[in-house]
Structures are given as structure tokens and as C-alpha cells.
Amino acid sequence: MSTHDGQVLMTPAEVAALFRVDPKTVSRWAEAGKIPSVRTLGGHRRYPADEVHQLLDVPRQQRAAG
């Protein structure tokens, strides 16, 4: 994990491990606008950790509400 403007950023591999998907899937999600990302100066994608964790909690919140 790295930081950018005070945000903790995650690599595609770190996000993929949390969601149990391939890192390429995470990149496709970002391209489709399903998950927010920023680009490094080298052109690599990084994902704000707080927003990734919010996305992980969505199904849990929906199950609790149902």
C-alpha cells in the first residue's frame, strides 16, 4: 500500500485478493467505472483503500437490511 494526498492506496493485486478475483478483473471494473481509481505518474492504477473497503461492506449491509 502507498499513499497519495493523504489517502492510502492499494494495488490491483491487493484489491483482487480482497474480492477474490483476478487483478485484471479489478482493472476492468475501474475502466467500467465500478470502482474508483487514480493513476500513478508511471500510468499504474491505484485504488483508495477506504473506498475499496466500503465496497466490500455493501453486500453485508444489504444482507443486514433484508
QUILINLIN-V130527 format. One record per pair of residues at least 24 apart in sequence whose ideal C-beta (glycine too) atoms are under 7 Angstrom apart, sorted by the first residue. I is the first residue (numbers start at 0). J is the second residue. D is the distance in Angstrom with one decimal. If there is no record, write none. Layout:
# QUILINLIN-V130527
I|J|D ; I|J|D
This chain:
# QUILINLIN-V130527
0|48|6.5 ; 1|45|6.7 ; 3|37|6.3 ; 3|45|6.8 ; 6|47|5.1 ; 7|48|4.1 ; 8|37|6.9 ; 8|45|3.8 ; 8|46|6.5 ; 8|47|6.3 ; 8|48|6.7 ; 9|45|6.6 ; 9|46|4.7 ; 9|48|5.1 ; 9|51|5.9 ; 10|45|6.6 ; 11|44|5.9 ; 14|46|5.1 ; 14|51|5.5 ; 17|51|6.7 ; 17|55|6.1
